[in-house]
Amino acid sequence: MHITITGGAGFLGVALARSLLASRSELSGLRLVDHVEPSEAAADVVGDERVDVLVGDLVDPDVVDEAIGPATDVVYHLASVVSAGAEADFDLGYRVNLLGTIGVLERARELGAGRDRPVRVVFASSLATHGSAAGGRTVDASAAQRPETSYGVQKACGELLVNDYHRRGFVEGWTLRLPTVVVRPGAPNRAASGFASGIIREPLTGVDTVCPVDPATVMAVISPRRVIDAFDRLLDLPGDALGADRTIPLPGLGMRVADAIAAVRAEGGDRPLGTVRFDPDPEIQRIVDSWPARIESAPAEALGMGGDESVAAIVRQHIDDELDR
Ligand SMILES: NC(=O)c1ccc[n+]([C@@H]2O[C@H](COP(=O)([O-])OP(=O)(O)OC[C@H]3O[C@@H](n4cnc5c(N)ncnc54)[C@H](O)[C@@H]3O)[C@@H](O)[C@H]2O)c1
């Protein structure tokens, strides 16, 4: 099996690559494409003989052709300009998140023509596809998609494109719609939700941090292990395990900011803990308030893609996987 991961130097791209390399004996080639090099922390992944790394801009058709080579069976399309980045730079967001996604789908379509099973394309969408009508609420798979950020619009377009390319038989399309993934290790990216990891990650290593939203804010979150497990599970599913709507919203646990800070204190053990200072940022608060607070997903549960038990369990997972590793 040959797999390409776009955004392969990013947080989820590296974590997914590491997991596939460990669990998939049928994997013979794994190509990571990104416009930046993977960091030192990904040395174990990059060093695996099945892995090759391609550095380039996915919006360039030549890069896409090379990234998704003729032997490709599966593409995990994770490359993206994330939320605050796409809000700050309208043109860049549309170029990468919309045109880049079309380019990936077109390349997969081209390769799949005439094959028994089309190329499988797995797209990473976001809870940002909901708009403020869902803000602060519990939503399920039937909730309307009325995004109010450029990133959310771009991701919603991606979901619809995956549905249509699948319906036409051009690709075998799958979308996982992700809640905010917590805890993100390493340096923060430009996601508006970045603080949700920061208020756990930084204090646990003795670093003080700033939270831009109110302590009562509730966000729908999921742990990295749950997300990677869901991405991995798709490889074993037949294409018809899902109907015409190819989006599986992953369950999102409602994490109250104040509870996350308390969970760090409770789970931190003997570590000297950093502090969290509140410094409100109305723009970040607006974006986060337009996202659901909890996500329930019957389609995910039916496919064995469960959510997390508690905020404390997510904090412990981070300690086990990143700090005590
Ligand atoms: N992490 C989350 O909380 C979360 C939540 C919802 C959705 N998602 C989605 O999941 C996917 C992965 O997220 P992540 O947290 O790993 O993000 P990330 O920022 O760590 O990784 C995205 C990668 O895409 C790369 N990239 C951006 N533009 C590119 C281009 N033009 N060409 C090639 N590569 C490019 C970046 O360099 C980066 O390494 C993204 O599509 C994101 O929108 C993530």
The ligand as an SDF file (V2000), in Angstrom:
LIG
                    3D

 44 48  0  0  0  0  0  0  0  0999 V2000
   -5.3250   20.3340   15.0230 N   0  0  0  0  0  0  0  0  0  0  0  0
   -6.6120   20.6910   15.1320 C   0  0  0  0  0  0  0  0  0  0  0  0
   -7.0880   21.0630   16.2140 O   0  0  0  0  0  0  0  0  0  0  0  0
   -7.5080   20.6170   13.9350 C   0  0  0  0  0  0  0  0  0  0  0  0
   -8.8770   20.8140   14.1110 C   0  0  0  0  0  0  0  0  0  0  0  0
   -9.7200   20.7820   13.0020 C   0  0  0  0  0  0  0  0  0  0  0  0
   -9.1830   20.5270   11.7370 C   0  0  0  0  0  0  0  0  0  0  0  0
   -7.8490   20.3490   11.5960 N   0  0  0  0  0  0  0  0  0  0  0  0
   -7.3120   20.1130   10.2500 C   0  0  0  0  0  0  0  0  0  0  0  0
   -6.4510   18.9830   10.2780 O   0  0  0  0  0  0  0  0  0  0  0  0
   -5.3710   19.1630    9.3650 C   0  0  0  0  0  0  0  0  0  0  0  0
   -4.0410   18.9910   10.0780 C   0  0  0  0  0  0  0  0  0  0  0  0
   -3.9780   19.9210   11.1500 O   0  0  0  0  0  0  0  0  0  0  0  0
   -2.6640   20.1270   12.0230 P   0  0  0  0  0  0  0  0  0  0  0  0
   -3.1130   20.4750   13.3920 O   0  0  0  0  0  0  0  0  0  0  0  0
   -1.7260   18.9960   11.8190 O   0  0  0  0  0  0  0  0  0  0  0  0
   -2.0990   21.4540   11.3590 O   0  0  0  0  0  0  0  0  0  0  0  0
   -0.5870   21.8970   11.0960 P   0  0  0  0  0  0  0  0  0  0  0  0
   -0.5900   23.3610   10.8890 O   0  0  0  0  0  0  0  0  0  0  0  0
    0.3070   21.3440   12.1610 O   0  0  0  0  0  0  0  0  0  0  0  0
   -0.2560   21.1480    9.7430 O   0  0  0  0  0  0  0  0  0  0  0  0
   -0.6920   21.6020    8.5010 C   0  0  0  0  0  0  0  0  0  0  0  0
    0.5030   21.4840    7.5710 C   0  0  0  0  0  0  0  0  0  0  0  0
    0.1070   21.9340    6.2760 O   0  0  0  0  0  0  0  0  0  0  0  0
    1.2490   22.5190    5.6860 C   0  0  0  0  0  0  0  0  0  0  0  0
    0.8980   23.3740    4.5720 N   0  0  0  0  0  0  0  0  0  0  0  0
    0.2270   24.5490    4.6160 C   0  0  0  0  0  0  0  0  0  0  0  0
    0.1340   25.0790    3.3940 N   0  0  0  0  0  0  0  0  0  0  0  0
    0.7670   24.2230    2.5420 C   0  0  0  0  0  0  0  0  0  0  0  0
    1.0190   24.2410    1.1540 C   0  0  0  0  0  0  0  0  0  0  0  0
    0.6060   25.2450    0.3760 N   0  0  0  0  0  0  0  0  0  0  0  0
    1.6960   23.2170    0.6120 N   0  0  0  0  0  0  0  0  0  0  0  0
    2.1390   22.1930    1.3870 C   0  0  0  0  0  0  0  0  0  0  0  0
    1.9120   22.1280    2.7300 N   0  0  0  0  0  0  0  0  0  0  0  0
    1.2490   23.1390    3.2840 C   0  0  0  0  0  0  0  0  0  0  0  0
    1.8920   23.2940    6.8300 C   0  0  0  0  0  0  0  0  0  0  0  0
    3.2610   23.5640    6.5730 O   0  0  0  0  0  0  0  0  0  0  0  0
    1.6850   22.3520    7.9990 C   0  0  0  0  0  0  0  0  0  0  0  0
    2.8250   21.5480    8.2450 O   0  0  0  0  0  0  0  0  0  0  0  0
   -5.5650   20.5580    8.7660 C   0  0  0  0  0  0  0  0  0  0  0  0
   -6.2290   20.4170    7.5360 O   0  0  0  0  0  0  0  0  0  0  0  0
   -6.4580   21.2600    9.7640 C   0  0  0  0  0  0  0  0  0  0  0  0
   -7.2270   22.2690    9.1510 O   0  0  0  0  0  0  0  0  0  0  0  0
   -6.9950   20.3760   12.6670 C   0  0  0  0  0  0  0  0  0  0  0  0
  1  2  1  0
  2  3  2  0
  2  4  1  0
  4  5  1  0
  4 44  2  0
  5  6  2  0
  6  7  1  0
  7  8  2  0
  8  9  1  0
  8 44  1  0
  9 10  1  0
  9 42  1  0
 10 11  1  0
 11 12  1  0
 11 40  1  0
 12 13  1  0
 13 14  1  0
 14 15  2  0
 14 16  1  0
 14 17  1  0
 17 18  1  0
 18 19  2  0
 18 20  1  0
 18 21  1  0
 21 22  1  0
 22 23  1  0
 23 24  1  0
 23 38  1  0
 24 25  1  0
 25 26  1  0
 25 36  1  0
 26 27  1  0
 26 35  1  0
 27 28  2  0
 28 29  1  0
 29 30  1  0
 29 35  2  0
 30 31  1  0
 30 32  2  0
 32 33  1  0
 33 34  2  0
 34 35  1  0
 36 37  1  0
 36 38  1  0
 38 39  1  0
 40 41  1  0
 40 42  1  0
 42 43  1  0
M  CHG  2   8   1  16  -1
M  END
$$$$
